[in-house]
Amino acid sequence: MNYKKLTLFIWVFVFLLLSAWSSQASDFSAASDKCITCHKKTNRALFKEWSRSKHHDGGIGCYECHQAKAKAKGAFLHQGKHIKIIVSPKDCAECHEQEVKEFSDSHHARGSRIIGSLDNWLAEVVEGNRAYKTIGSPHGESAAAVNGCWQCHGSQVKVLEKGKLDPATWPNSGIGRLNPDGSEGSCSACHGRHLFSAAVARNPENCGKCHMGPDHPQLEIYNESKHGIAFRANIDRMNLNSSKWVVGEDYSAAPTCATCHMSAVKGLPLTHDIGLRISWNNRPVISVRPEVADAKMNLPGKDIPWQTRRKNMQKVCSSCHSRSFAVNFYSQYDALIDLYHEKYAKPGLALMKLAAPLLFPVKFANKIDFVWFELWHHEGRRARHGASMMGPDITHWHGTYELARNFYSEFIPEIKHLIADHRGGAKAKEAGNLEKKLQEILNNTDHRWFLGKMDAAEKERRKKRLKEFKAKQ
């Protein structure tokens, strides 16, 4: 064979090889291949993230997730195919049925039901107005609610013509988003698109998008706890990308939010219902057992008692701690809940009920409305959440200290002002009832010190302890 023939043979062979490889090069559907051809140029970072994902490795392309039936709400024709922008839990359930079922049974999926609550009255009326008007919201929305509340809790996504989404309601990755297909929730709230990384979902900062701030500072509490300190010091040992992620087997350096509330441990499977290991719901004025909160939303958890949930969490604790450690921790936590209830929440509720006839009948039009709201919604929650996650500084200085300071220096004075303002007027009887209750509360053992009436024996015990302390200096 001469040189020219050899060269021709080689080129033909290479061409056939490349052709064969080309026909087998894509592991994706023809529809997804078409998406990829364009989007890897127009959305380079998005494409790059997806190309690093397990979806990519498993042959799951753009079309497999974004495909839509022609008449589906939110569907539009694009390059010859009907697609939709929003990928909902209903879509994810095509492959992740169990995970979506558990998530859909959780409080996370019901997050948008906050709309219409006291918090939203604040964001929509007190803080905001209805100046933000769009095609889907012609009567206007509060920009405070759109950019604040809805981005964590979720909003009802409104669909306009040709599948476009109303800007007042999209973008939105709120955990309880109401999707055009009727489903509730957003998987991408935790599993950020388009990588959908387990490592990201397992990282505490992921939860911190929503679980932070003055009313529920779980991220700040975690960061100051021994758990958070151990995580940051040993993040390289956390094995966050592991497919199987069982504490005590795949990692042992520290727990994250996911470890305690979701992930598998010995004797306990992974769950996407984050309430199944929680034995107190600390959101309301008075903490309630989680099955009570679940019953209000008719969730399956209504049939799972708090004792079972606590045992579940103690199994997690036992991966790193002794049983007595876990039991004693819960004893301390329950004591803090009891302190908050008896010293602040129950007396506060009783006083606010009797004060109601003396107030201007519009929520947050009275100073005491703000004072009381922050007592339970901010300071009270911080104290309770801080104790639940072993964050001593937030439990005390940002919790019980601020509870006490504002209860005695803001709340009680406002109650006294109401009594004084109405004592001789048309509502003298109501003012008298309020004064009677105030005196009853302040003369209680918890508050007697405020009147200079501390029990003599208690005074002596405190003097003795102070003397012993000074002797140690």
BELHU-V682081 format. One record per backbone hydrogen bond with DSSP energy under -0.5 kcal/mol. CO is the residue of the C=O (numbers start at 0). NH is the residue of the N-H. If there is no record, write none. Layout:
# BELHU-V682081
CO_NH + CO_NH
This chain:
# BELHU-V682081
1_5 + 2_6 + 3_7 + 4_8 + 5_9 + 6_10 + 7_11 + 8_12 + 9_13 + 10_14 + 11_15 + 12_16 + 13_17 + 14_18 + 15_19 + 16_20 + 17_21 + 18_22 + 19_23 + 20_23 + 20_24 + 21_24 + 28_32 + 29_33 + 30_34 + 31_35 + 32_36 + 33_37 + 34_38 + 35_39 + 37_40 + 37_41 + 38_42 + 42_46 + 43_47 + 44_48 + 45_49 + 46_50 + 47_51 + 48_51 + 49_52 + 49_55 + 52_56 + 53_57 + 54_59 + 55_58 + 58_60 + 60_64 + 61_64 + 61_65 + 62_66 + 65_83 + 68_71 + 71_74 + 75_82 + 77_80 + 80_77 + 80_82 + 81_67 + 82_75 + 85_87 + 87_90 + 87_91 + 88_92 + 90_93 + 91_94 + 91_95 + 95_99 + 96_100 + 97_101 + 98_102 + 99_103 + 100_104 + 102_105 + 102_108 + 106_109 + 107_110 + 109_112 + 110_113 + 111_114 + 113_116 + 116_120 + 117_121 + 118_122 + 119_123 + 120_124 + 120_125 + 121_126 + 121_127 + 130_132 + 131_140 + 136_133 + 136_139 + 140_131 + 140_142 + 141_145 + 142_146 + 143_147 + 143_148 + 144_149 + 147_150 + 147_151 + 148_151 + 148_152 + 149_153 + 151_174 + 152_175 + 154_156 + 154_177 + 157_165 + 159_162 + 160_163 + 163_159 + 165_168 + 165_169 + 173_176 + 174_185 + 176_178 + 176_184 + 177_156 + 178_181 + 182_178 + 185_188 + 186_189 + 186_190 + 189_191 + 191_195 + 194_53 + 196_200 + 197_201 + 198_202 + 199_202 + 202_205 + 202_206 + 203_206 + 203_207 + 205_208 + 206_209 + 206_210 + 209_211 + 210_218 + 215_217 + 216_220 + 217_221 + 218_222 + 219_223 + 220_224 + 221_224 + 221_227 + 224_228 + 225_229 + 226_230 + 227_231 + 228_232 + 229_233 + 231_234 + 233_236 + 234_237 + 238_241 + 242_244 + 244_246 + 245_248 + 245_249 + 245_250 + 250_247 + 255_259 + 256_260 + 257_261 + 257_262 + 261_270 + 263_246 + 264_267 + 267_264 + 271_273 + 272_275 + 274_277 + 279_281 + 280_287 + 284_286 + 287_280 + 288_291 + 288_292 + 289_293 + 290_294 + 291_295 + 292_296 + 293_296 + 293_298 + 294_297 + 298_301 + 299_302 + 300_303 + 302_304 + 304_307 + 304_308 + 305_309 + 306_310 + 307_311 + 308_312 + 309_313 + 310_314 + 311_315 + 312_316 + 313_317 + 315_318 + 316_319 + 316_320 + 321_325 + 322_326 + 323_327 + 324_328 + 325_329 + 326_330 + 327_331 + 328_332 + 329_333 + 330_334 + 331_335 + 332_336 + 333_337 + 334_338 + 335_339 + 336_340 + 337_341 + 338_342 + 339_343 + 339_344 + 340_345 + 343_347 + 344_348 + 345_349 + 346_350 + 347_351 + 348_352 + 349_353 + 350_354 + 351_355 + 354_357 + 354_358 + 355_358 + 359_361 + 361_364 + 365_368 + 365_369 + 366_369 + 366_370 + 367_371 + 368_372 + 369_373 + 370_374 + 371_375 + 372_376 + 373_377 + 373_378 + 374_379 + 375_380 + 377_381 + 378_382 + 379_383 + 380_384 + 381_385 + 382_386 + 383_387 + 384_388 + 385_390 + 386_389 + 389_391 + 390_394 + 391_395 + 392_396 + 392_397 + 394_399 + 395_398 + 395_400 + 395_401 + 398_402 + 399_403 + 400_404 + 401_405 + 402_406 + 403_407 + 404_408 + 405_409 + 405_410 + 406_411 + 409_413 + 410_414 + 411_415 + 412_416 + 413_417 + 414_418 + 415_419 + 416_420 + 417_421 + 418_422 + 421_424 + 424_427 + 426_430 + 427_431 + 428_432 + 429_433 + 430_434 + 431_435 + 432_436 + 433_437 + 434_438 + 435_439 + 436_440 + 437_441 + 438_442 + 440_443 + 443_446 + 443_447 + 446_449 + 447_450 + 447_452 + 448_451 + 454_458 + 455_459 + 456_460 + 457_461 + 458_462 + 459_463 + 460_464 + 461_465 + 462_466 + 463_467 + 464_468 + 465_469 + 466_470 + 467_471 + 468_471 + 469_472
